[in-house]
Amino acid sequence: MLFASLPFLFGFLPATVLGTFVAYRSLGRQAALIFLSAASLVFYGWHYPPYIVLLMATIGVNFLLARRIHARPDKWLTGIGVALNLGLLAWFKYAGFLAEMVSTILGSHIGVGTILLPLGISFFTFQQIAYLVDIHQRKAEPGKLVEYVFFVTFFPQLIAGPIVHHRELIPQLGQSNFARFLTRDVTMGALLFCIGLGKKVLLADNLRMGADTLFYAQSLGIEPTMAEAWLGMLSYTFQIYFDFSGYADMALGLGLIFGLRLPENFRSPYKSYDIIDFWRRWNITLSIFLRDYIYLPLGGNRKGPVRRYANLWIVMLLGGLWHGAGWQFIVWGALHGFYLTVNHIWRRFSPYRLPPAFSLVLTFTCVVIAWVFFRAEDFPQAFAILSAMVGVGSNTAFELAIFADVAWVAVFALSGACLAWFTPNAVQIVSRFKDWRPAAISHQALYGAVGALGAVAVFKTYASGSYAFIYFQF
């Protein structure tokens, strides 16, 4: 179920809020927890109900493994648990890709049939892997089954993150905020949700037309000009930014409505002055997972510079593969591995520091180039777009013939740039309230502005619908 959809906005969300409130007031915290977990399963099964069985099976197996590991820490049992989770992810996400690779090598067709990718499997798999490792390392306790079910299925973070640690979420269930729907929490949560909804519906969905036009035209054999290639890629660059940023804001807002604070997952990454900082701001919880559960166990930076850079490349290649089963995602990860290596070497050996404005533009340009592989269907398409961007083998004249609504594409791309670079993000806006407490009078203008934004976004959703979040495919 999409956050930016009428069934969610006018059906699921109000019914879930009301049901949780009634369950808490009538029967207590445990009842509210059970109701909210059941509602989250309905949310997940809305796309394809049979995968509720798969999700619950992974929850049951991991919960039992965690109890055994906690009773007697065993690295082999922990390893088996991690392998089971990765094996399930590999089957659903990479079986077709691996079969294609083997077929190419052997010269004979090996088919695995059509495998429907369960929504959010990459996120809830990594979340449960982190849980098992944390149990083994005594950083978390198994707790109750109902709490673990809620930990995995809580709908704001189930499909596209953030990746939440058991020790971050479960202790909040015993605090006074949970399921109390306090005015402060509901107000701040609604503000975050409306800002995120506006980003998704009014910006990301409209920027989509510029990106799709470029790649569709190229797939038909139309060679884009340099201007067309850059406008299309800037559209995609800001589309994925506001798409993911919008989801992150909505997830934080929904969690806060229920009295829970989820970890921040997006912090204005296009304001980064180098690629190291970019990865501290983009998909923050995934970056932390890759650091804590892959980079550091490999040795991190403790075994010399060569191993450090090798570990960086391994992590980024795996991070690219996590995003999708395709060589273009691996190249995207490799590019970021290269960027990070250069960035670390520059920091270590160069006595010079680039001017901030130049660093910002350079970092952004590197990110845009990498997004070409992330968005492209295959290598020929990626190289065709890149060639057009640098004016190799393309018409370098300032022509924008492939865009039917070029003015609107340019307006949305420019608007995205201005908002990404020159305005505070949603969390910064909301954090201006001390301890999330709004002043009674001074912030009425903000309430009105955000409320109007939410109303316009809802009307846009009613009028023309909305697209699935880009990260749903991962």
C-alpha positions as a printed NumPy array, in Angstrom:
array([[  0.   ,   0.   ,   0.   ],
       [  1.38 ,   3.401,  -0.962],
       [  1.567,   6.2  ,   1.593],
       [  0.547,   8.549,  -1.22 ],
       [ -2.701,   6.786,  -2.068],
       [ -6.329,   7.416,  -1.179],
       [ -6.871,   3.973,   0.408],
       [ -3.998,   4.68 ,   2.771],
       [ -4.799,   8.32 ,   3.507],
       [ -8.546,   7.931,   4.001],
       [ -8.849,   4.264,   4.903],
       [ -5.906,   2.452,   6.399],
       [ -4.245,   5.274,   8.352],
       [ -7.315,   6.671,  10.155],
       [ -8.598,   3.157,  10.864],
       [ -5.216,   2.101,  12.262],
       [ -4.866,   5.218,  14.409],
       [ -8.401,   4.82 ,  15.77 ],
       [ -8.021,   1.077,  16.342],
       [ -4.699,   1.489,  18.143],
       [ -6.128,   4.262,  20.317],
       [ -9.194,   2.212,  21.276],
       [ -7.136,  -0.93 ,  21.914],
       [ -4.739,   0.986,  24.181],
       [ -7.499,   2.737,  26.133],
       [ -9.67 ,  -0.362,  26.474],
       [ -7.217,  -3.229,  26.896],
       [ -3.78 ,  -1.685,  27.402],
       [ -0.395,  -1.523,  25.746],
       [ -0.204,  -5.196,  24.739],
       [ -3.512,  -5.021,  22.89 ],
       [ -2.407,  -1.892,  21.05 ],
       [  0.806,  -3.658,  20.075],
       [ -1.071,  -6.687,  18.733],
       [ -3.558,  -4.538,  16.811],
       [ -0.824,  -2.393,  15.267],
       [  1.149,  -5.499,  14.257],
       [ -1.956,  -7.005,  12.634],
       [ -2.659,  -3.749,  10.811],
       [  0.945,  -3.705,   9.582],
       [  0.49 ,  -7.181,   8.105],
       [ -2.618,  -5.966,   6.28 ],
       [ -0.542,  -3.065,   4.978],
       [  2.16 ,  -5.463,   3.753],
       [ -0.263,  -7.98 ,   2.255],
       [ -2.17 ,  -5.335,   0.33 ],
       [  0.215,  -5.804,  -2.611],
       [  0.285,  -9.624,  -2.615],
       [ -1.266, -11.436,   0.391],
       [  0.644, -14.767,   0.079],
       [  3.885, -13.041,   1.02 ],
       [  2.509, -12.441,   4.505],
       [  3.221, -16.15 ,   5.024],
       [  6.82 , -15.672,   3.89 ],
       [  7.3  , -12.663,   6.147],
       [  5.862, -14.433,   9.182],
       [  7.961, -17.528,   8.476],
       [ 11.16 , -15.463,   8.513],
       [ 10.033, -13.812,  11.737],
       [  9.366, -17.172,  13.411],
       [ 12.669, -18.731,  12.338],
       [ 14.74 , -15.704,  13.354],
       [ 13.   , -15.369,  16.697],
       [ 13.686, -19.017,  17.57 ],
       [ 17.287, -18.709,  16.422],
       [ 17.733, -15.583,  18.528],
       [ 16.505, -17.344,  21.656],
       [ 18.921, -20.227,  21.072],
       [ 21.815, -17.852,  20.38 ],
       [ 21.01 , -15.835,  23.495],
       [ 20.834, -18.957,  25.665],
       [ 24.224, -20.135,  24.417],
       [ 26.177, -17.808,  22.121],
       [ 27.392, -19.84 ,  19.178],
       [ 29.081, -18.186,  16.222],
       [ 28.23 , -21.157,  14.03 ],
       [ 24.537, -20.946,  14.829],
       [ 24.644, -17.197,  14.279],
       [ 26.388, -17.79 ,  10.965],
       [ 23.714, -20.304,   9.949],
       [ 21.023, -17.761,  10.805],
       [ 22.718, -15.069,   8.736],
       [ 23.22 , -17.528,   5.868],
       [ 19.538, -18.529,   5.919],
       [ 18.459, -14.912,   5.659],
       [ 20.938, -14.169,   2.887],
       [ 19.96 , -17.367,   1.075],
       [ 16.301, -16.349,   1.059],
       [ 17.217, -12.886,  -0.214],
       [ 19.506, -14.409,  -2.855],
       [ 16.774, -16.682,  -4.165],
       [ 14.098, -14.055,  -4.573],
       [ 16.343, -11.222,  -5.691],
       [ 19.338, -12.77 ,  -7.459],
       [ 18.345, -16.226,  -8.738],
       [ 17.44 , -14.894, -12.18 ],
       [ 20.587, -12.777, -12.383],
       [ 22.814, -15.69 , -11.364],
       [ 21.058, -18.034, -13.794],
       [ 21.678, -15.546, -16.591],
       [ 25.368, -15.324, -15.669],
       [ 25.757, -19.107, -15.609],
       [ 23.889, -19.417, -18.91 ],
       [ 26.262, -16.918, -20.495],
       [ 29.33 , -18.753, -19.192],
       [ 28.124, -22.243, -20.159],
       [ 26.485, -21.18 , -23.399],
       [ 23.219, -22.918, -22.53 ],
       [ 19.977, -21.604, -21.14 ],
       [ 19.294, -22.13 , -17.438],
       [ 15.855, -20.875, -16.451],
       [ 14.442, -20.381, -12.947],
       [ 11.021, -19.129, -13.999],
       [  9.388, -15.922, -12.919],
       [ 10.111, -14.994,  -9.301],
       [  8.032, -12.194,  -7.839],
       [ 10.196, -10.081,  -5.548],
       [  8.543,  -9.617,  -2.128],
       [  8.235,  -5.958,  -1.205],
       [ 10.799,  -4.765,   1.303],
       [ 12.683,  -8.062,   1.458],
       [ 16.083,  -6.333,   1.362],
       [ 15.136,  -4.105,   4.284],
       [ 13.512,  -6.644,   6.596],
       [ 16.234,  -9.201,   5.803],
       [ 19.027,  -6.827,   6.828],
       [ 17.031,  -5.774,   9.881],
       [ 16.731,  -9.386,  11.044],
       [ 20.392, -10.126,  10.284],
       [ 21.367,  -7.171,  12.469],
       [ 19.071,  -8.541,  15.179],
       [ 20.748, -11.962,  15.207],
       [ 24.236, -10.462,  15.287],
       [ 23.237,  -8.031,  18.048],
       [ 21.843, -10.934,  20.091],
       [ 25.097, -12.841,  19.609],
       [ 27.115,  -9.794,  20.685],
       [ 24.854,  -9.195,  23.691],
       [ 23.728,  -5.821,  22.343],
       [ 20.065,  -6.861,  22.455],
       [ 17.719,  -9.226,  24.285],
       [ 15.264, -11.551,  22.493],
       [ 12.213, -10.162,  24.342],
       [  8.654, -11.287,  23.646],
       [  7.398, -12.723,  20.364],
       [  4.715, -10.052,  19.948],
       [  7.373,  -7.369,  20.342],
       [  9.585,  -8.997,  17.747],
       [  6.699,  -9.307,  15.288],
       [  6.016,  -5.612,  15.759],
       [  9.707,  -4.758,  15.422],
       [  9.875,  -6.338,  11.968],
       [  6.408,  -5.477,  10.635],
       [  5.771,  -1.904,  11.878],
       [  4.386,  -0.486,   8.66 ],
       [  6.136,   2.927,   8.398],
       [  9.552,   1.242,   8.065],
       [  8.632,  -2.18 ,   6.675],
       [  8.877,  -1.56 ,   2.931],
       [ 11.733,   0.918,   2.433],
       [ 13.359,   1.514,   5.781],
       [ 14.86 ,   2.9  ,   7.818],
       [ 16.671,  -0.246,   8.952],
       [ 15.88 ,  -0.19 ,  12.669],
       [ 17.772,  -1.947,  15.446],
       [ 15.85 ,  -3.947,  18.036],
       [ 17.523,  -1.995,  20.842],
       [ 16.38 ,   1.299,  19.294],
       [ 12.687,   0.514,  18.899],
       [ 11.603,  -1.994,  21.535],
       [ 12.521,   0.084,  24.64 ],
       [ 10.227,   2.835,  23.322],
       [  7.227,   0.51 ,  23.647],
       [  7.458,   0.791,  27.424],
       [  7.568,   4.581,  27.432],
       [  4.589,   6.811,  28.048],
       [  4.468,   8.157,  24.483],
       [  3.653,   4.881,  22.732],
       [  0.062,   4.693,  21.445],
       [ -0.959,   7.696,  23.561],
       [ -1.371,  10.055,  20.578],
       [ -0.104,  13.072,  22.469],
       [ -0.828,  16.42 ,  20.816],
       [  2.863,  17.249,  20.507],
       [  3.734,  13.96 ,  18.791],
       [  0.72 ,  13.914,  16.48 ],
       [  1.309,  17.537,  15.43 ],
       [  4.98 ,  17.023,  14.665],
       [  4.313,  13.69 ,  12.984],
       [  1.604,  15.201,  10.802],
       [  3.954,  18.045,   9.824],
       [  6.666,  15.599,   8.774],
       [  4.182,  13.426,   6.907],
       [  2.671,  16.351,   4.989],
       [  6.101,  17.654,   3.982],
       [  7.104,  14.175,   2.791],
       [  3.815,  13.72 ,   0.932],
       [  4.361,  17.036,  -0.835],
       [  7.895,  16.039,  -1.847],
       [  6.684,  12.76 ,  -3.279],
       [  3.497,  13.823,  -5.056],
       [  4.326,  17.362,  -6.153],
       [  8.038,  17.034,  -6.918],
       [  9.242,  13.444,  -7.376],
       [  6.236,  12.292,  -9.412],
       [  6.475,  15.319, -11.71 ],
       [ 10.254,  15.057, -12.101],
       [  9.662,  11.493, -13.247],
       [  8.419,  12.676, -16.659],
       [ 11.769,  14.279, -17.498],
       [ 13.79 ,  11.22 , -16.545],
       [ 11.442,   8.739, -18.206],
       [ 11.332,  10.792, -21.412],
       [ 15.117,  10.751, -21.739],
       [ 15.549,   7.018, -21.191],
       [ 12.486,   6.069, -23.244],
       [ 13.646,   8.188, -26.181],
       [ 17.112,   6.621, -26.034],
       [ 15.588,   3.127, -25.942],
       [ 13.837,   3.972, -29.238],
       [ 17.183,   4.834, -30.8  ],
       [ 16.803,   8.611, -30.545],
       [ 20.178,  10.155, -29.787],
       [ 19.756,  12.866, -27.133],
       [ 21.623,  16.147, -27.308],
       [ 23.907,  17.232, -24.484],
       [ 21.232,  19.563, -23.14 ],
       [ 18.588,  16.822, -23.27 ],
       [ 20.867,  14.314, -21.542],
       [ 21.681,  16.725, -18.719],
       [ 18.09 ,  17.873, -18.241],
       [ 16.847,  14.29 , -18.159],
       [ 19.548,  13.194, -15.735],
       [ 19.013,  16.193, -13.468],
       [ 15.323,  15.297, -13.456],
       [ 16.16 ,  11.775, -12.316],
       [ 18.745,  13.02 ,  -9.818],
       [ 16.154,  15.177,  -8.075],
       [ 13.362,  12.656,  -8.618],
       [ 15.135,   9.951,  -6.624],
       [ 16.183,  12.564,  -4.051],
       [ 12.651,  13.769,  -3.303],
       [ 11.158,  10.292,  -3.738],
       [ 13.419,   8.789,  -1.079],
       [ 13.439,  11.939,   1.044],
       [  9.645,  12.052,   0.927],
       [  9.385,   8.43 ,   2.054],
       [ 11.895,   9.024,   4.852],
       [  9.933,  12.048,   6.107],
       [  6.629,  10.193,   5.961],
       [  8.089,   7.2  ,   7.798],
       [  9.436,   9.422,  10.59 ],
       [  6.147,  11.275,  10.769],
       [  4.026,   8.129,  10.954],
       [  6.263,   6.675,  13.637],
       [  5.94 ,   9.86 ,  15.673],
       [  2.149,   9.841,  15.386],
       [  2.221,   6.503,  17.217],
       [  4.687,   7.918,  19.756],
       [  7.794,   6.238,  18.298],
       [ 10.967,   7.889,  17.019],
       [ 12.499,   6.047,  14.089],
       [ 16.127,   6.775,  13.139],
       [ 16.734,   9.518,  10.592],
       [ 17.552,   8.02 ,   7.201],
       [ 18.075,  11.039,   4.955],
       [ 19.9  ,  14.28 ,   5.755],
       [ 20.193,  16.624,   2.744],
       [ 22.863,  14.534,   0.926],
       [ 23.17 ,  16.909,  -2.032],
       [ 24.588,  19.488,   0.365],
       [ 27.625,  17.261,   0.846],
       [ 31.072,  18.677,   0.12 ],
       [ 32.616,  15.262,  -0.543],
       [ 31.466,  11.719,  -1.215],
       [ 32.331,  10.536,   2.31 ],
       [ 29.86 ,  13.048,   3.688],
       [ 27.329,  12.023,   1.022],
       [ 27.254,   8.489,   2.414],
       [ 26.737,   9.848,   5.92 ],
       [ 23.598,  11.547,   4.652],
       [ 22.075,   9.19 ,   2.037],
       [ 20.252,   6.056,   3.252],
       [ 21.934,   6.549,   6.609],
       [ 20.776,   3.334,   8.246],
       [ 21.965,   1.224,   5.291],
       [ 25.357,   2.944,   5.452],
       [ 25.559,   2.197,   9.184],
       [ 24.582,  -1.435,   8.56 ],
       [ 27.256,  -1.858,   5.871],
       [ 29.838,  -0.235,   8.158],
       [ 29.   ,  -2.189,  11.31 ],
       [ 28.278,  -5.614,   9.837],
       [ 30.6  ,  -5.783,   6.807],
       [ 33.286,  -3.062,   6.8  ],
       [ 34.352,  -3.345,  10.456],
       [ 34.308,  -7.194,  10.553],
       [ 36.524,  -7.139,   7.448],
       [ 39.033,  -5.087,   9.419],
       [ 37.853,  -1.571,   8.623],
       [ 40.826,   0.774,   8.586],
       [ 42.764,  -1.147,  11.244],
       [ 44.914,  -3.227,   8.876],
       [ 46.616,  -0.636,   6.752],
       [ 45.578,   1.573,   3.836],
       [ 45.499,  -1.179,   1.199],
       [ 43.097,  -3.322,   3.211],
       [ 41.087,  -0.223,   4.077],
       [ 40.5  ,   0.653,   0.433],
       [ 39.854,  -2.973,  -0.479],
       [ 37.252,  -3.139,   2.287],
       [ 35.651,   0.065,   0.991],
       [ 35.36 ,  -1.447,  -2.473],
       [ 33.891,  -4.688,  -1.144],
       [ 31.304,  -2.782,   0.871],
       [ 30.294,  -0.508,  -1.999],
       [ 30.109,  -3.372,  -4.501],
       [ 27.827,  -5.244,  -2.101],
       [ 25.883,  -2.048,  -1.501],
       [ 25.362,  -1.703,  -5.239],
       [ 24.289,  -5.339,  -5.557],
       [ 21.887,  -4.851,  -2.609],
       [ 20.047,  -2.252,  -4.677],
       [ 19.408,  -4.544,  -7.598],
       [ 20.343,  -7.705,  -9.451],
       [ 22.162,  -6.239, -12.423],
       [ 25.643,  -5.324, -13.552],
       [ 24.674,  -1.663, -13.771],
       [ 24.06 ,  -1.619,  -9.997],
       [ 27.454,  -3.226,  -9.422],
       [ 29.074,  -0.545, -11.58 ],
       [ 27.172,   2.113,  -9.598],
       [ 28.627,   0.635,  -6.405],
       [ 32.089,   0.4  ,  -7.975],
       [ 31.957,   4.063,  -8.974],
       [ 31.151,   5.044,  -5.404],
       [ 33.94 ,   2.764,  -4.193],
       [ 36.3  ,   4.613,  -6.518],
       [ 34.987,   7.988,  -5.352],
       [ 35.458,   7.043,  -1.696],
       [ 38.98 ,   5.756,  -2.309],
       [ 40.025,   8.973,  -4.044],
       [ 38.329,  11.019,  -1.338],
       [ 40.177,   9.207,   1.484],
       [ 43.525,   9.412,  -0.325],
       [ 43.013,  13.139,  -0.936],
       [ 42.163,  13.723,   2.722],
       [ 45.198,  11.787,   3.856],
       [ 47.905,  13.068,   1.523],
       [ 46.835,  16.368,   0.016],
       [ 47.715,  19.59 ,   1.883],
       [ 45.131,  21.451,  -0.196],
       [ 41.418,  21.841,   0.398],
       [ 39.154,  22.604,  -2.514],
       [ 36.923,  25.69 ,  -2.309],
       [ 33.548,  24.743,  -0.77 ],
       [ 31.492,  25.743,  -3.823],
       [ 33.754,  23.726,  -6.14 ],
       [ 33.649,  20.719,  -3.775],
       [ 29.847,  20.855,  -3.686],
       [ 29.544,  20.963,  -7.478],
       [ 32.2  ,  18.268,  -7.977],
       [ 30.527,  15.907,  -5.498],
       [ 27.114,  16.503,  -7.044],
       [ 28.455,  15.898, -10.562],
       [ 30.039,  12.607,  -9.507],
       [ 26.739,  11.527,  -7.968],
       [ 24.824,  12.425, -11.153],
       [ 27.238,  10.391, -13.303],
       [ 26.792,   7.369, -11.049],
       [ 22.989,   7.742, -11.184],
       [ 23.163,   7.116, -14.947],
       [ 24.076,   3.465, -14.298],
       [ 21.571,   3.233, -11.456],
       [ 18.71 ,   4.302, -13.748],
       [ 19.77 ,   2.707, -17.044],
       [ 18.296,  -0.595, -18.188],
       [ 21.65 ,  -1.846, -19.47 ],
       [ 25.208,  -0.773, -20.271],
       [ 24.588,   0.367, -23.87 ],
       [ 21.913,   2.759, -22.646],
       [ 24.095,   4.037, -19.803],
       [ 27.036,   4.692, -22.153],
       [ 24.772,   6.374, -24.687],
       [ 23.462,   8.79 , -22.043],
       [ 26.958,   9.441, -20.676],
       [ 28.31 ,  10.048, -24.176],
       [ 25.569,  12.59 , -24.78 ],
       [ 26.303,  14.302, -21.452],
       [ 29.939,  14.899, -22.425],
       [ 29.135,  15.703, -26.055],
       [ 30.771,  12.642, -27.577],
       [ 29.014,  11.465, -30.713],
       [ 25.972,  13.63 , -30.061],
       [ 24.544,  16.927, -31.147],
       [ 25.894,  19.49 , -28.702],
       [ 23.443,  22.17 , -29.791],
       [ 21.072,  23.489, -27.173],
       [ 18.062,  21.537, -28.397],
       [ 15.366,  19.927, -26.282],
       [ 13.201,  18.332, -28.916],
       [ 12.42 ,  15.065, -27.127],
       [ 10.635,  16.792, -24.224],
       [  7.027,  17.6  , -25.042],
       [  6.693,  19.798, -21.917],
       [ 10.239,  21.044, -21.685],
       [  9.279,  24.166, -19.738],
       [  7.656,  22.138, -16.979],
       [ 10.535,  19.669, -16.871],
       [ 12.988,  22.549, -16.489],
       [ 10.831,  24.261, -13.845],
       [ 10.575,  21.133, -11.727],
       [ 14.308,  20.386, -12.079],
       [ 15.185,  23.954, -11.065],
       [ 12.716,  23.822,  -8.171],
       [ 14.251,  20.575,  -6.997],
       [ 17.735,  22.077,  -7.095],
       [ 16.694,  25.154,  -5.124],
       [ 14.895,  23.121,  -2.464],
       [ 17.688,  20.539,  -2.148],
       [ 20.465,  23.122,  -1.782],
       [ 18.971,  26.252,  -0.26 ],
       [ 16.248,  25.179,   2.161],
       [ 16.295,  23.241,   5.45 ],
       [ 15.055,  19.677,   5.319],
       [ 11.903,  18.488,   7.039],
       [ 13.652,  17.261,  10.181],
       [ 15.473,  20.578,  10.544],
       [ 12.175,  22.449,  10.212],
       [ 10.453,  20.314,  12.815],
       [ 13.498,  20.303,  15.108],
       [ 13.188,  24.058,  15.489],
       [ 10.483,  23.293,  17.999],
       [ 12.206,  22.783,  21.328],
       [ 11.792,  19.146,  22.303],
       [  9.262,  18.874,  19.468],
       [  6.957,  21.33 ,  21.271],
       [  5.24 ,  23.908,  19.029],
       [  4.675,  27.441,  20.28 ],
       [  0.978,  28.255,  20.433],
       [  1.068,  31.37 ,  18.258],
       [  4.428,  31.876,  16.562],
       [  4.193,  28.775,  14.391],
       [  0.636,  29.109,  13.155],
       [  1.946,  30.289,   9.774],
       [  4.035,  27.128,   9.495],
       [  1.038,  24.949,  10.369],
       [ -1.003,  26.708,   7.729],
       [  1.688,  26.397,   5.065],
       [  2.331,  22.72 ,   5.729],
       [ -1.399,  22.028,   5.953],
       [ -1.922,  23.697,   2.598],
       [  0.958,  21.656,   1.164],
       [ -0.643,  18.469,   2.439],
       [ -4.045,  19.461,   1.041],
       [ -2.595,  20.186,  -2.393],
       [ -0.699,  16.888,  -2.343],
       [ -3.855,  14.988,  -1.392],
       [ -5.798,  16.711,  -4.201],
       [ -3.03 ,  15.833,  -6.652],
       [ -3.219,  12.226,  -5.471],
       [ -6.989,  12.249,  -5.936],
       [ -6.753,  13.833,  -9.383],
       [ -3.951,  11.783, -10.923],
       [ -2.768,   9.211,  -8.396],
       [  0.849,   8.595,  -7.459],
       [  3.66 ,   6.281,  -8.442],
       [  5.292,   3.645,  -6.262],
       [  8.392,   4.765,  -4.388],
       [ 11.594,   3.994,  -6.271],
       [ 13.031,   2.135,  -3.282],
       [ 10.074,  -0.276,  -3.258],
       [ 11.859,  -2.208,  -6.01 ],
       [ 14.809,  -2.912,  -3.702]])
